[in-house]
Amino acid sequence: MTSCKEALRNRHMHAAKRLSEHICPHPPLTVRDCIQIQNQVRPNPTKWDKTSVIIEVHQFNQYVLRVDGSGRVTLHNRKFLQKYLPVVPHAPLLTDPGPSAFLTPTPMTKLPSQPSLTAPHAATPPRPQAYPTCPFPNTKTTTTGNPFTLPTHRAKSTPPTFTTSRCSTNGCTPRTLQAL
């Protein structure tokens, strides 16, 4: 090798040694770990302001997360994730039970017979209607007791009239207009 390449190699090795002195590797995270996400955008770029749960682990320290609250699925590097222990544990994630759960036969059990609902008991008083029927004002209704049925006939109302004044040289005289 030439002396120039050896000098660059030595310089690079010394720089790597100097930079890695104070670096500790982050321990790997697992699925269902509760973590905090470091905010990477303005206005607070260094705050750990969001929490989430890991749902997948990818290569090269990448993790797929489900953010608490919004439910958004995001991809983050390990550098911006911090594990924490929640006060209340999360509900377990729904996972696929696999094909073995569907292939095992389960014995059928006989359900207890239910009582017949055809004859009402004489001891129970009649229940009032859930929604009282209220006829519309100025209408003749023929409802069947169902509060959601509309009345079959409404009384005809007269169209509104508007009064305007037409000014002339002699004075103002009112004029009545009828709405269509």
Secondary structure, 3 states (H helix, E strand, C coil): CCHHHHHHHHHHHHHHHHHCCCCCCCCCCCCCCEEEEECCCCCCCCCEEEEEEEEEECCCCEEEEEECCCCCEEEEEHHHEEECCCCCCCCCCCCCCCCHHHHCCCCCCCCCCCCCCCCCCCCCCCCCCCCCCCCCCCEECCCCCCCCCCCCEECCCCCCEEEEEEECCCCEEEEEEECC
